[in-house]
Amino acid sequence: MRVKDYKFWFYEADLDERPHVHVGKQGREAKFWLKPVGWARAGRLMTHSIKSA
C-alpha cells in the first residue's frame, strides 16, 4: 500500500513477532506494532518524517 511518498508492507513470515507494519520512504524504514499500537523501531526513517506524515 502507498500513501503519498510512504510505502506500507506486512510480512507473513514474521510469525515469531506480534502483528506489525513496516513503513518506508526513500530507502529508509520504520516498524510499528499494531496491538497495542506503538513504535517498534525507527530504523533509518527520521523521526521528524514519521511525526509529520
Secondary structure as GFF3:
##gff-version 3
##sequence-region A 1 53
A	DSSP	beta_strand	2	3	.	.	.	ID=ss1
A	DSSP	beta_strand	6	9	.	.	.	ID=ss2
A	DSSP	beta_strand	20	25	.	.	.	ID=ss3
A	DSSP	beta_strand	28	34	.	.	.	ID=ss4
A	DSSP	beta_strand	37	41	.	.	.	ID=ss5
A	DSSP	alpha_helix	47	51	.	.	.	ID=ss6
###
